[in-house]
Amino acid sequence: MKARTRSGHCGSSLVAGDGGEVYEIGGLGDDGGETAWVEEYSLKENSWRRLAPMSYPRIRPAAGFLDGKLVVTGGMPGGRIEDRNEIYDPETGKWSPAPHAQMFQSLSNRGGTGVALGSKLFVIGGNAGY
């Protein structure tokens, strides 16, 4: 049996890592509030661990790995569409802002799917409003 996340995150996003990990990003916490949580599932260890939180809470962000780093864009915190992008570096365990120029297309989007191809993150689907 596989390990479960420490708490169910409605509205979170999942992305596969470069080294056989799965990341669960954002969503709603047990209290129904928006979270900036990021958890990593290790296939090798069959366990979850909580990573440093994002700078901003997000519901349904798009994400993908570029050059070994997790890029998160879009989502919906506080009832508005998020237009800030962030990068998580697994080696340092820290988040930093992602300049818009690093993105294929910086979108104000929620519910889209991130697909990393080469050095670009494509955001497919989702919507820009309710």
trRosetta pair geometry for C-beta under 8 A, 3 or more apart (Angstrom, degrees):
i j d omega theta_ij theta_ji phi_ij phi_ji
2 46 6.3 -133 -137 -150 60 94
3 41 7.1 -179 76 -137 106 101
3 46 5.3 132 -12 158 106 72
3 47 5.1 74 -7 -108 170 40
3 48 5.7 -155 123 -12 125 88
4 48 7.5 -49 109 -12 28 136
5 8 6.7 125 72 -89 116 37
5 9 6.7 -56 118 -4 160 100
5 24 5.8 -31 -97 32 141 164
5 39 5.6 116 -136 86 103 161
5 41 7.6 -77 -79 -68 79 111
5 48 5.4 137 -116 -111 51 169
6 39 6.9 -170 13 -107 98 149
6 48 6.2 -146 -29 97 82 136
6 50 6.9 -34 10 -55 143 108
7 29 6.4 27 119 -153 147 67
7 30 5.2 -86 -158 -50 136 100
8 30 7.8 96 49 -87 74 72
9 12 3.6 49 116 -34 124 130
9 24 5.9 139 38 162 142 122
9 26 7.1 136 178 109 134 39
9 27 3.1 96 170 85 102 153
9 28 6.4 150 -159 52 59 49
9 29 7.3 -14 -110 -87 78 40
9 35 6.9 -91 -128 45 112 136
9 37 7.0 -140 -97 74 137 127
10 27 5.8 149 72 -173 33 107
10 28 4.7 -16 63 42 90 113
11 26 7.1 -71 120 123 87 95
11 27 4.3 146 79 -135 73 69
11 28 5.2 72 34 -12 121 90
11 59 4.1 -22 159 -158 134 95
11 60 5.2 -76 -167 -40 80 83
12 24 5.0 24 153 -178 144 91
12 25 5.9 148 -169 68 88 43
12 26 5.4 165 -123 81 69 60
12 27 3.0 -45 -59 -45 79 129
12 28 8.0 -119 -43 19 79 53
12 59 8.0 -76 -74 -140 37 54
12 60 7.8 -163 -139 -74 3 44
13 24 7.5 156 77 -155 40 48
13 25 4.7 -25 61 59 90 104
13 26 6.5 30 15 47 89 103
13 27 7.6 -172 -4 -53 54 93
13 60 6.2 102 -57 -145 100 36
13 61 5.3 -106 3 66 142 66
13 62 6.8 -166 -138 -101 162 23
13 63 5.6 139 112 12 135 111
13 75 7.9 -107 -16 -89 128 103
13 114 7.7 65 169 11 143 107
14 22 6.0 -7 -166 -178 103 103
14 23 6.9 153 -152 79 51 52
14 24 5.7 -21 -96 -98 75 65
14 25 7.5 177 -81 13 26 84
15 22 7.4 159 80 -157 36 59
15 23 5.1 -16 60 57 85 102
15 25 6.8 18 7 -11 107 125
15 63 4.4 -101 -38 98 149 108
15 64 6.0 -152 -147 -94 135 38
15 65 6.9 154 150 -29 122 84
15 70 7.0 133 87 -138 142 103
15 114 6.6 -14 -100 68 126 116
16 21 7.4 145 -165 83 52 48
16 22 5.9 -34 -105 -103 57 69
16 23 7.8 176 -95 15 9 80
16 65 7.7 -80 95 -2 60 123
17 20 6.9 -33 76 51 96 23
17 21 3.6 11 30 61 138 92
17 22 6.9 -129 -1 -68 90 20
17 23 6.0 96 -55 -26 99 103
17 40 7.3 27 -39 -142 145 104
17 65 6.1 105 -141 -64 48 144
17 70 7.4 -48 -108 -76 88 106
17 90 7.5 74 -149 -64 131 151
18 65 5.1 -162 -44 152 94 159
18 68 5.7 -64 16 -113 161 60
20 42 7.6 52 110 -154 92 60
20 43 4.9 -91 160 33 102 124
20 44 6.6 74 112 -29 135 96
21 40 5.2 -10 -179 -170 133 99
21 41 6.2 150 -166 73 73 53
21 42 5.7 -32 -109 -96 91 54
21 43 7.0 -145 -95 -5 38 84
22 40 7.4 146 75 -159 44 51
22 41 4.3 -11 59 54 95 111
22 43 7.5 89 -10 -50 95 90
23 38 6.2 -9 -171 -171 106 96
23 39 7.1 157 -154 81 56 45
23 40 5.5 -22 -100 -101 75 68
23 41 7.6 -157 -73 17 28 76
23 51 7.9 -22 -135 7 105 141
23 63 7.2 -92 90 120 125 149
23 70 6.3 10 20 -118 176 145
24 27 7.4 -29 165 -4 98 133
24 37 7.7 -5 107 117 92 100
24 38 7.2 164 82 -153 54 46
24 39 4.7 -4 53 56 102 96
24 41 7.3 63 -15 -20 99 105
25 37 7.8 177 -152 96 32 60
25 38 5.4 4 -111 -111 68 85
25 54 7.4 65 -161 -41 94 131
25 58 7.1 -11 146 77 96 119
25 61 5.9 -75 121 57 124 115
25 63 5.5 99 11 -25 164 155
25 70 8.0 -179 -83 170 132 133
25 72 6.0 -169 -170 -111 149 129
26 34 7.3 -15 -168 -173 95 84
26 35 5.9 162 -153 81 48 77
26 36 6.7 -16 -102 -121 76 28
26 37 6.7 146 -96 56 23 66
26 38 7.6 5 -34 -75 54 70
26 54 6.8 -17 -70 14 92 142
26 57 6.5 120 -136 -172 97 58
26 58 3.9 -70 -109 77 153 81
26 59 6.0 -153 148 -84 121 28
26 60 7.5 -100 99 -3 130 23
26 61 5.5 98 15 4 149 109
26 72 7.8 134 -25 -161 119 140
26 75 6.0 -60 164 -133 177 144
27 34 7.8 -175 114 -145 22 57
27 35 5.9 -7 70 45 60 109
27 37 7.3 -50 46 57 88 106
27 59 6.1 79 -119 -123 29 67
27 60 7.8 82 -92 -45 64 51
28 32 5.7 -14 -177 -150 122 35
28 33 6.7 145 -153 73 75 24
28 34 6.3 -52 -101 -95 63 42
28 35 6.7 133 -139 -2 14 97
28 59 6.6 26 -49 -107 79 111
29 32 7.1 -47 70 20 67 17
29 33 5.3 -11 40 63 109 78
29 34 7.7 41 -2 117 89 5
29 35 4.6 110 -49 -57 97 121
29 37 7.2 113 -84 -10 97 133
33 57 7.8 -64 150 -147 84 161
34 57 3.8 108 128 147 105 135
34 58 7.1 129 -178 17 114 8
34 59 5.6 -89 -123 -44 104 99
34 77 5.3 143 147 -130 161 75
34 78 7.1 -94 20 -42 154 52
35 53 7.6 -111 170 -137 81 116
35 57 5.5 167 105 -134 8 103
36 53 3.9 73 107 175 104 109
36 54 4.2 -133 -168 55 93 81
36 55 7.0 -151 -151 60 140 14
36 56 6.2 167 -105 99 115 19
36 57 4.5 -90 -54 -84 77 57
36 58 7.0 76 -109 6 60 75
37 50 6.6 -62 -155 -141 98 103
37 53 5.9 -46 -89 -113 36 92
37 54 7.9 -33 30 8 13 89
38 50 7.4 113 78 -162 52 60
38 51 4.5 -44 94 61 102 110
38 52 7.2 3 49 73 118 47
38 53 6.5 156 8 -121 87 38
38 54 6.2 104 -36 -37 114 86
38 70 7.8 128 -157 111 146 159
38 88 6.9 -160 150 -84 175 164
39 48 5.1 11 172 -174 120 111
39 49 6.8 167 -155 82 76 31
39 50 5.3 -43 -100 -100 83 55
39 51 6.7 177 -102 6 25 84
40 48 6.9 151 78 -153 41 60
40 49 5.6 -18 59 59 91 82
40 51 5.6 71 -17 -40 107 116
41 47 7.4 -174 -145 97 60 27
41 48 5.1 -30 -93 -94 73 77
42 45 3.9 33 95 34 130 101
42 46 7.1 -60 90 -9 79 20
42 47 5.8 0 46 56 103 71
42 48 7.9 -178 12 -86 73 28
42 49 7.5 26 -14 4 108 103
43 46 7.2 18 -169 -71 29 56
51 88 7.2 59 140 -167 143 144
51 93 6.8 -152 -161 -147 91 83
52 88 7.4 172 66 -135 103 110
52 93 5.4 116 -17 164 122 82
52 94 6.3 -1 56 -105 168 37
52 95 6.2 -149 110 -17 121 96
53 95 7.9 -57 102 -14 42 142
54 57 7.3 142 73 -87 111 26
54 58 6.4 -17 77 3 159 111
54 72 6.3 -68 -113 69 135 157
54 86 5.7 134 -151 70 99 164
54 88 7.6 -79 -96 -64 76 114
54 95 5.9 131 -134 -107 48 160
55 84 7.6 -84 83 128 120 139
55 86 5.7 177 19 -101 107 140
55 95 5.5 -157 -35 115 91 140
55 97 7.5 -25 13 -73 162 73
56 77 5.7 -118 162 -16 100 161
56 82 6.5 149 119 -133 141 134
56 84 6.1 97 5 70 152 132
56 86 7.4 -177 25 -37 95 136
57 77 4.6 124 84 -118 81 119
57 78 7.7 110 71 -29 111 79
58 61 4.2 21 147 -44 141 118
58 72 6.9 174 32 162 165 126
58 74 7.5 100 -158 107 128 50
58 75 3.1 6 -165 155 106 164
58 76 7.0 95 -159 37 62 34
58 77 5.6 -64 -90 -51 45 98
58 82 5.8 -55 -114 -4 100 161
59 75 5.7 136 55 -170 39 90
59 76 4.7 -45 61 63 98 85
59 77 6.8 147 2 -76 82 48
59 110 6.7 22 93 -151 81 123
60 74 7.7 -56 114 126 74 105
60 75 5.7 156 77 -125 53 65
60 76 6.2 14 51 15 99 99
60 110 4.7 74 90 -179 116 85
60 111 4.4 -5 165 -72 140 56
60 112 8.0 107 153 21 96 48
60 126 7.4 153 146 -122 116 107
61 72 5.1 31 141 -172 147 97
61 73 6.5 152 -172 74 101 31
61 74 5.1 149 -142 83 66 75
61 75 3.4 -30 -75 -58 83 111
61 82 7.1 -33 -100 60 100 138
61 110 7.5 -53 -86 -127 39 64
61 114 8.0 4 137 -29 75 124
62 72 7.5 152 82 -155 45 52
62 73 5.4 -25 67 68 94 85
62 74 4.9 46 14 40 94 128
62 75 7.7 -147 4 -46 57 74
62 107 7.7 30 28 63 140 122
62 109 6.4 7 -9 95 124 122
62 112 4.3 -28 -65 88 129 95
62 113 6.1 111 -126 169 100 7
62 114 3.7 131 167 -51 88 93
62 121 7.6 139 129 161 110 116
62 123 4.5 101 103 -123 172 103
62 126 6.8 -82 -53 -44 117 148
63 70 6.2 4 -174 -175 116 91
63 71 6.4 168 -150 86 64 53
63 72 4.6 -16 -98 -101 102 69
63 73 7.3 161 -83 20 51 65
63 114 4.7 -165 59 32 20 150
64 70 7.7 174 94 -147 22 56
64 71 5.9 -15 64 56 68 97
64 114 3.9 -143 -30 139 98 113
64 115 6.1 74 -90 172 145 4
64 116 3.4 167 157 -40 127 100
64 121 4.7 168 52 -126 125 103
65 68 6.8 5 -178 -119 107 12
65 69 6.7 152 -152 72 69 29
65 70 5.8 -38 -95 -92 72 55
65 71 7.3 151 -110 11 20 82
65 116 5.4 -112 62 15 51 166
66 69 6.0 -31 69 62 68 83
66 71 5.3 17 14 -15 113 128
66 102 7.9 149 101 163 155 105
66 116 5.4 -153 -69 -140 74 127
66 119 6.1 80 -160 -153 109 49
66 120 7.5 108 -111 -24 128 4
66 121 5.9 -85 -49 -50 126 100
67 119 6.8 33 -43 -123 101 84
68 89 8.0 41 117 -141 91 69
68 90 7.1 -106 164 33 85 109
68 91 7.7 30 143 -23 124 109
69 87 5.1 22 151 -175 130 104
69 88 6.4 169 -171 76 80 47
69 89 5.2 -32 -116 -95 107 61
69 90 7.2 -162 -112 0 53 79
70 87 6.9 147 79 -159 52 52
70 88 4.1 -8 60 54 107 105
70 90 7.1 89 -11 -45 103 92
71 85 6.7 -1 -173 -178 92 108
71 86 7.5 164 -153 87 49 45
71 87 5.4 -19 -100 -102 69 77
71 98 6.0 75 -140 -93 96 160
71 102 7.7 -151 -120 123 136 117
71 103 7.4 162 175 -97 140 90
71 114 7.4 -171 87 -167 92 150
71 116 7.5 125 37 -88 116 118
71 121 5.3 -123 86 -51 139 156
72 75 7.5 8 166 -23 102 129
72 85 6.9 166 85 -157 52 61
72 86 5.0 -8 57 60 99 92
72 87 7.8 -177 19 -81 72 30
72 88 7.2 45 -10 -11 109 103
73 82 7.9 -177 176 106 46 105
73 85 4.4 -12 -99 -109 89 94
73 86 7.9 180 -73 24 51 59
73 98 7.4 -78 -77 64 95 142
73 103 6.5 90 -83 -120 150 142
73 106 6.8 -139 -149 -139 135 62
73 107 6.5 87 143 50 124 80
73 109 7.3 40 126 49 95 104
73 114 7.0 125 40 -91 98 125
73 121 7.0 141 4 114 132 141
73 123 6.4 -96 86 -69 126 137
74 81 7.2 -37 -151 -173 75 87
74 82 5.7 119 -174 72 25 94
74 83 7.8 16 -97 -97 49 37
74 107 5.7 -6 -73 92 113 93
74 108 6.8 131 -114 -160 79 24
74 109 3.9 -43 -120 70 137 78
74 110 5.8 -175 165 -79 104 42
74 112 5.9 42 75 34 173 112
74 123 6.5 121 -21 -141 141 151
74 126 6.7 -1 178 -176 157 166
75 81 7.9 146 88 -157 35 53
75 82 4.5 3 69 29 80 134
75 109 8.0 38 -14 90 31 59
75 110 5.6 61 -150 -112 18 84
76 79 7.1 16 169 -126 101 11
76 80 6.8 -180 -154 83 74 28
76 81 5.7 -38 -102 -102 83 47
76 82 6.3 -144 -84 -10 26 90
76 110 4.1 5 -35 -96 108 146
77 80 7.0 -20 76 56 59 77
77 82 5.6 62 12 -68 92 115
81 108 4.4 82 128 169 123 98
81 109 6.8 61 -164 -30 118 10
81 110 5.8 -124 -121 -26 84 103
81 128 5.9 12 -105 -160 167 59
81 129 7.0 -68 -44 -78 130 48
82 108 7.0 -179 82 -140 31 72
82 110 7.5 96 23 -75 86 92
83 106 7.0 67 -171 156 83 104
83 107 7.8 -126 -124 120 74 28
83 108 4.3 -32 -84 -88 96 94
84 97 6.9 -71 -172 -133 102 96
85 97 7.1 87 80 -171 66 64
85 98 3.7 -70 116 63 107 115
85 99 7.9 -47 69 58 121 13
85 100 6.9 135 17 -90 131 55
85 102 7.7 -163 110 68 146 106
85 103 5.9 -143 -91 -54 169 136
85 106 6.3 -100 -33 -128 130 100
86 95 5.2 -3 -180 -169 121 111
86 96 7.0 152 -157 76 73 31
86 97 6.3 -60 -106 -114 64 37
86 98 5.7 -170 -105 -9 7 99
87 95 6.9 148 77 -154 43 60
87 96 5.4 -22 61 62 94 82
87 97 7.6 25 16 115 87 14
87 98 4.6 113 -32 -75 98 101
87 102 7.8 -29 -57 109 133 157
88 94 7.4 -177 -144 97 60 29
88 95 5.2 -30 -93 -94 73 75
89 92 4.5 29 97 34 121 100
89 93 7.3 -48 86 2 75 19
89 94 5.8 0 46 58 102 72
89 95 8.0 -179 12 -86 73 27
89 96 7.4 24 -14 6 108 107
90 93 7.2 27 -159 -75 31 51
98 102 5.3 -107 -178 63 92 131
98 103 6.6 84 136 -48 122 102
99 102 5.1 101 68 -8 80 100
100 103 5.8 -60 -162 31 46 111
100 106 4.2 -47 -142 -39 95 153
103 106 4.7 105 74 -69 143 75
103 120 7.8 83 -174 -151 39 71
103 121 6.0 -54 -140 54 77 106
104 120 3.9 70 -68 -168 115 109
104 121 5.7 -158 6 61 104 50
104 122 5.7 -23 61 -81 157 58
104 123 7.9 -179 66 1 109 77
105 122 7.6 43 25 -129 105 54
105 123 6.7 -117 75 30 100 101
107 112 7.0 30 95 7 148 162
107 123 5.1 -123 26 67 142 149
107 126 7.7 113 130 80 141 139
107 128 7.7 -111 177 -89 95 101
108 128 5.7 69 98 -137 90 97
109 112 4.6 6 148 -9 133 129
109 123 5.7 138 62 151 161 143
109 126 4.3 72 178 115 106 144
109 127 7.1 142 -148 71 72 18
109 128 6.0 -52 -98 -84 58 70
110 126 5.7 170 82 -164 30 112
110 127 6.6 -29 60 62 78 67
110 128 7.8 132 16 -105 77 26
111 125 6.8 -88 122 128 84 97
111 126 4.1 151 79 -123 73 76
111 127 6.1 10 52 19 125 76
112 123 4.3 49 133 178 146 96
112 124 6.0 150 -168 68 96 32
112 125 4.9 157 -127 79 66 68
112 126 2.9 -62 -53 -17 76 131
113 123 7.2 154 73 -154 37 54
113 124 5.2 -28 62 63 90 90
113 125 5.6 39 10 42 89 118
113 126 7.5 -175 -6 -37 52 98
114 121 5.5 -17 -161 -172 105 106
114 122 7.3 142 -156 75 51 47
114 123 5.7 -25 -96 -98 66 71
115 121 7.3 146 72 -159 39 56
115 122 4.8 -23 64 63 93 99
115 123 8.0 172 20 -84 72 25
115 124 6.2 18 2 -2 117 118
116 120 7.3 166 -149 88 57 41
116 121 5.3 -28 -96 -100 74 72
116 122 7.7 177 -86 19 24 73
117 120 5.9 -17 68 65 77 89
117 122 6.4 13 14 -5 108 115
123 126 6.7 -32 163 19 105 136
127 130 7.8 140 110 -79 134 3
